[in-house]
Amino acid sequence: MEKLKILCFANLGEKIGKFLEIPVETELTVHQLRERIIKSYPQHQHTIEMCMIAVNHEYVTEETIIRKDDQIALIPPVSGG
């Protein structure tokens, strides 16, 4: 079984780890990936739902197909001042 490697930024990376590996059998959409991550980390559901997801260094939509060799990043919202 293949594993997708996901980089987590900012406070999400501090909470669940900077790198995640999610086992996959086939291609999946960004939405399906988000649901799998939430299932693994339900206590961080709100933060995960708010994250932007980048695939191969570009922000993508929930319908985007992810392939096993794609570079994936979860980027939570940040505020500054």
N, C-alpha and C positions, 0 to 999 in steps of 0.2 A: 504494500500500500504506500502510495506517495504521501509526502507531507508538504504542506505549504508553509513557508517561513514568513513570519509577519513581524515587522519592526513596530514597536509601540513607543510613541513620543510623550514627552512632558509628564504630567501627573499620572497618566494611565500607565506609562512604563514603570513608574515607581510603585504603582499599586499591584500590577499583575505580571510585571517583568518586561524587560526591554525587547525580548525576542520570544515569540510564540511559535509553536509548530502545531498545525492542525492537520490531522490525517484526512485525506480525500481519496475517493475512488475514481471520480470523473471530474470534468470541468464543473464549475459552479458559478453562480452569479455573486456579485458583491452582497446582495441582500441575503443570500443563503449563507455566505461566509459570516456576515455579521450575526445572523441567528445562531450559528454554531459557536461563535465566541461568547455570545450572551449565555448560551446554555452551559458553557464551561465556567463562566464567571458571572452568575446571576446577581451577585451582590454589587456588581459594577454596571448593571444594565443601563442605567441612565447615561453614564459617561460614554459607554460604547455606542449607544444610540445617537449621541451628539457628535461623535467623531466624523471627520472627513476621512475618506479612504482614498489613498493614491495607489495606482497600479503603474509600475514602470515610470515613476516620477511625475505622473499626471493625475489630477483629481478626476474621479469617475462617478458615474451614476450607479444606482442600485441595480440596474439591469445589465451592467457591464459583465462580460464573461471573464472569469479568472482561469488562467491555465497554470499548470504545475511549475513552469519556469519563470513566472511573473514575479517581480519584486513588489511586495505589498507593504504599505505603511498605514497605521492607524494614527490619526492626528487629532487629538482632542481640541476643543475650543480653548483659547487662551485669552486672558485679559491683561491689560497693562495700564500703566498710568504714569 
